């Protein structure tokens, strides 16, 4: 399943709307019910209105009645370096709301899987 999610994240990144940064990102996740959802980043001329790929995938899953994310993969197909691109802090916090267990970060060499607590050890909780 990890490779499938990594491949889906790379594929969906091609559909990103990134005319300002040319930084196309894709995400694919699987829920605890086994359903897969994808998303790509959608930029806006007003940068704060931009939506990250991870958020699009999470929003799609939750709007379909899902409540728990098992694993989410994220890939940037336009990164200028070989360094893997991790979800931003806001996306990580959103992912924490739905008990995300694992995150797969895709780079030019392949992918690496992390426990969610490794990339956001201190999420905000009410």
Number of C-alpha atoms within 10 A of each C-alpha: 8 17 14 11 24 25 20 22 31 23 19 21 26 17 15 20 19 19 12 10 9 13 17 25 30 30 34 30 31 24 21 15 11 11 12 18 22 27 28 30 26 18 22 14 10 7 9 8 10 14 17 22 29 28 21 20 23 28 17 15 22 15 10 10 8 18 17 20 26 19 24 29 30 32 33 25 21 13 16 8 9 9 11 18 16 18 22 11 12 11 17 19 16 17 24 20 14 16 14 23 18 19 26 25 22 27 21 13 9 11 18 15 14 14 14 20 14 10 16 14 9 10 14 10 7 2
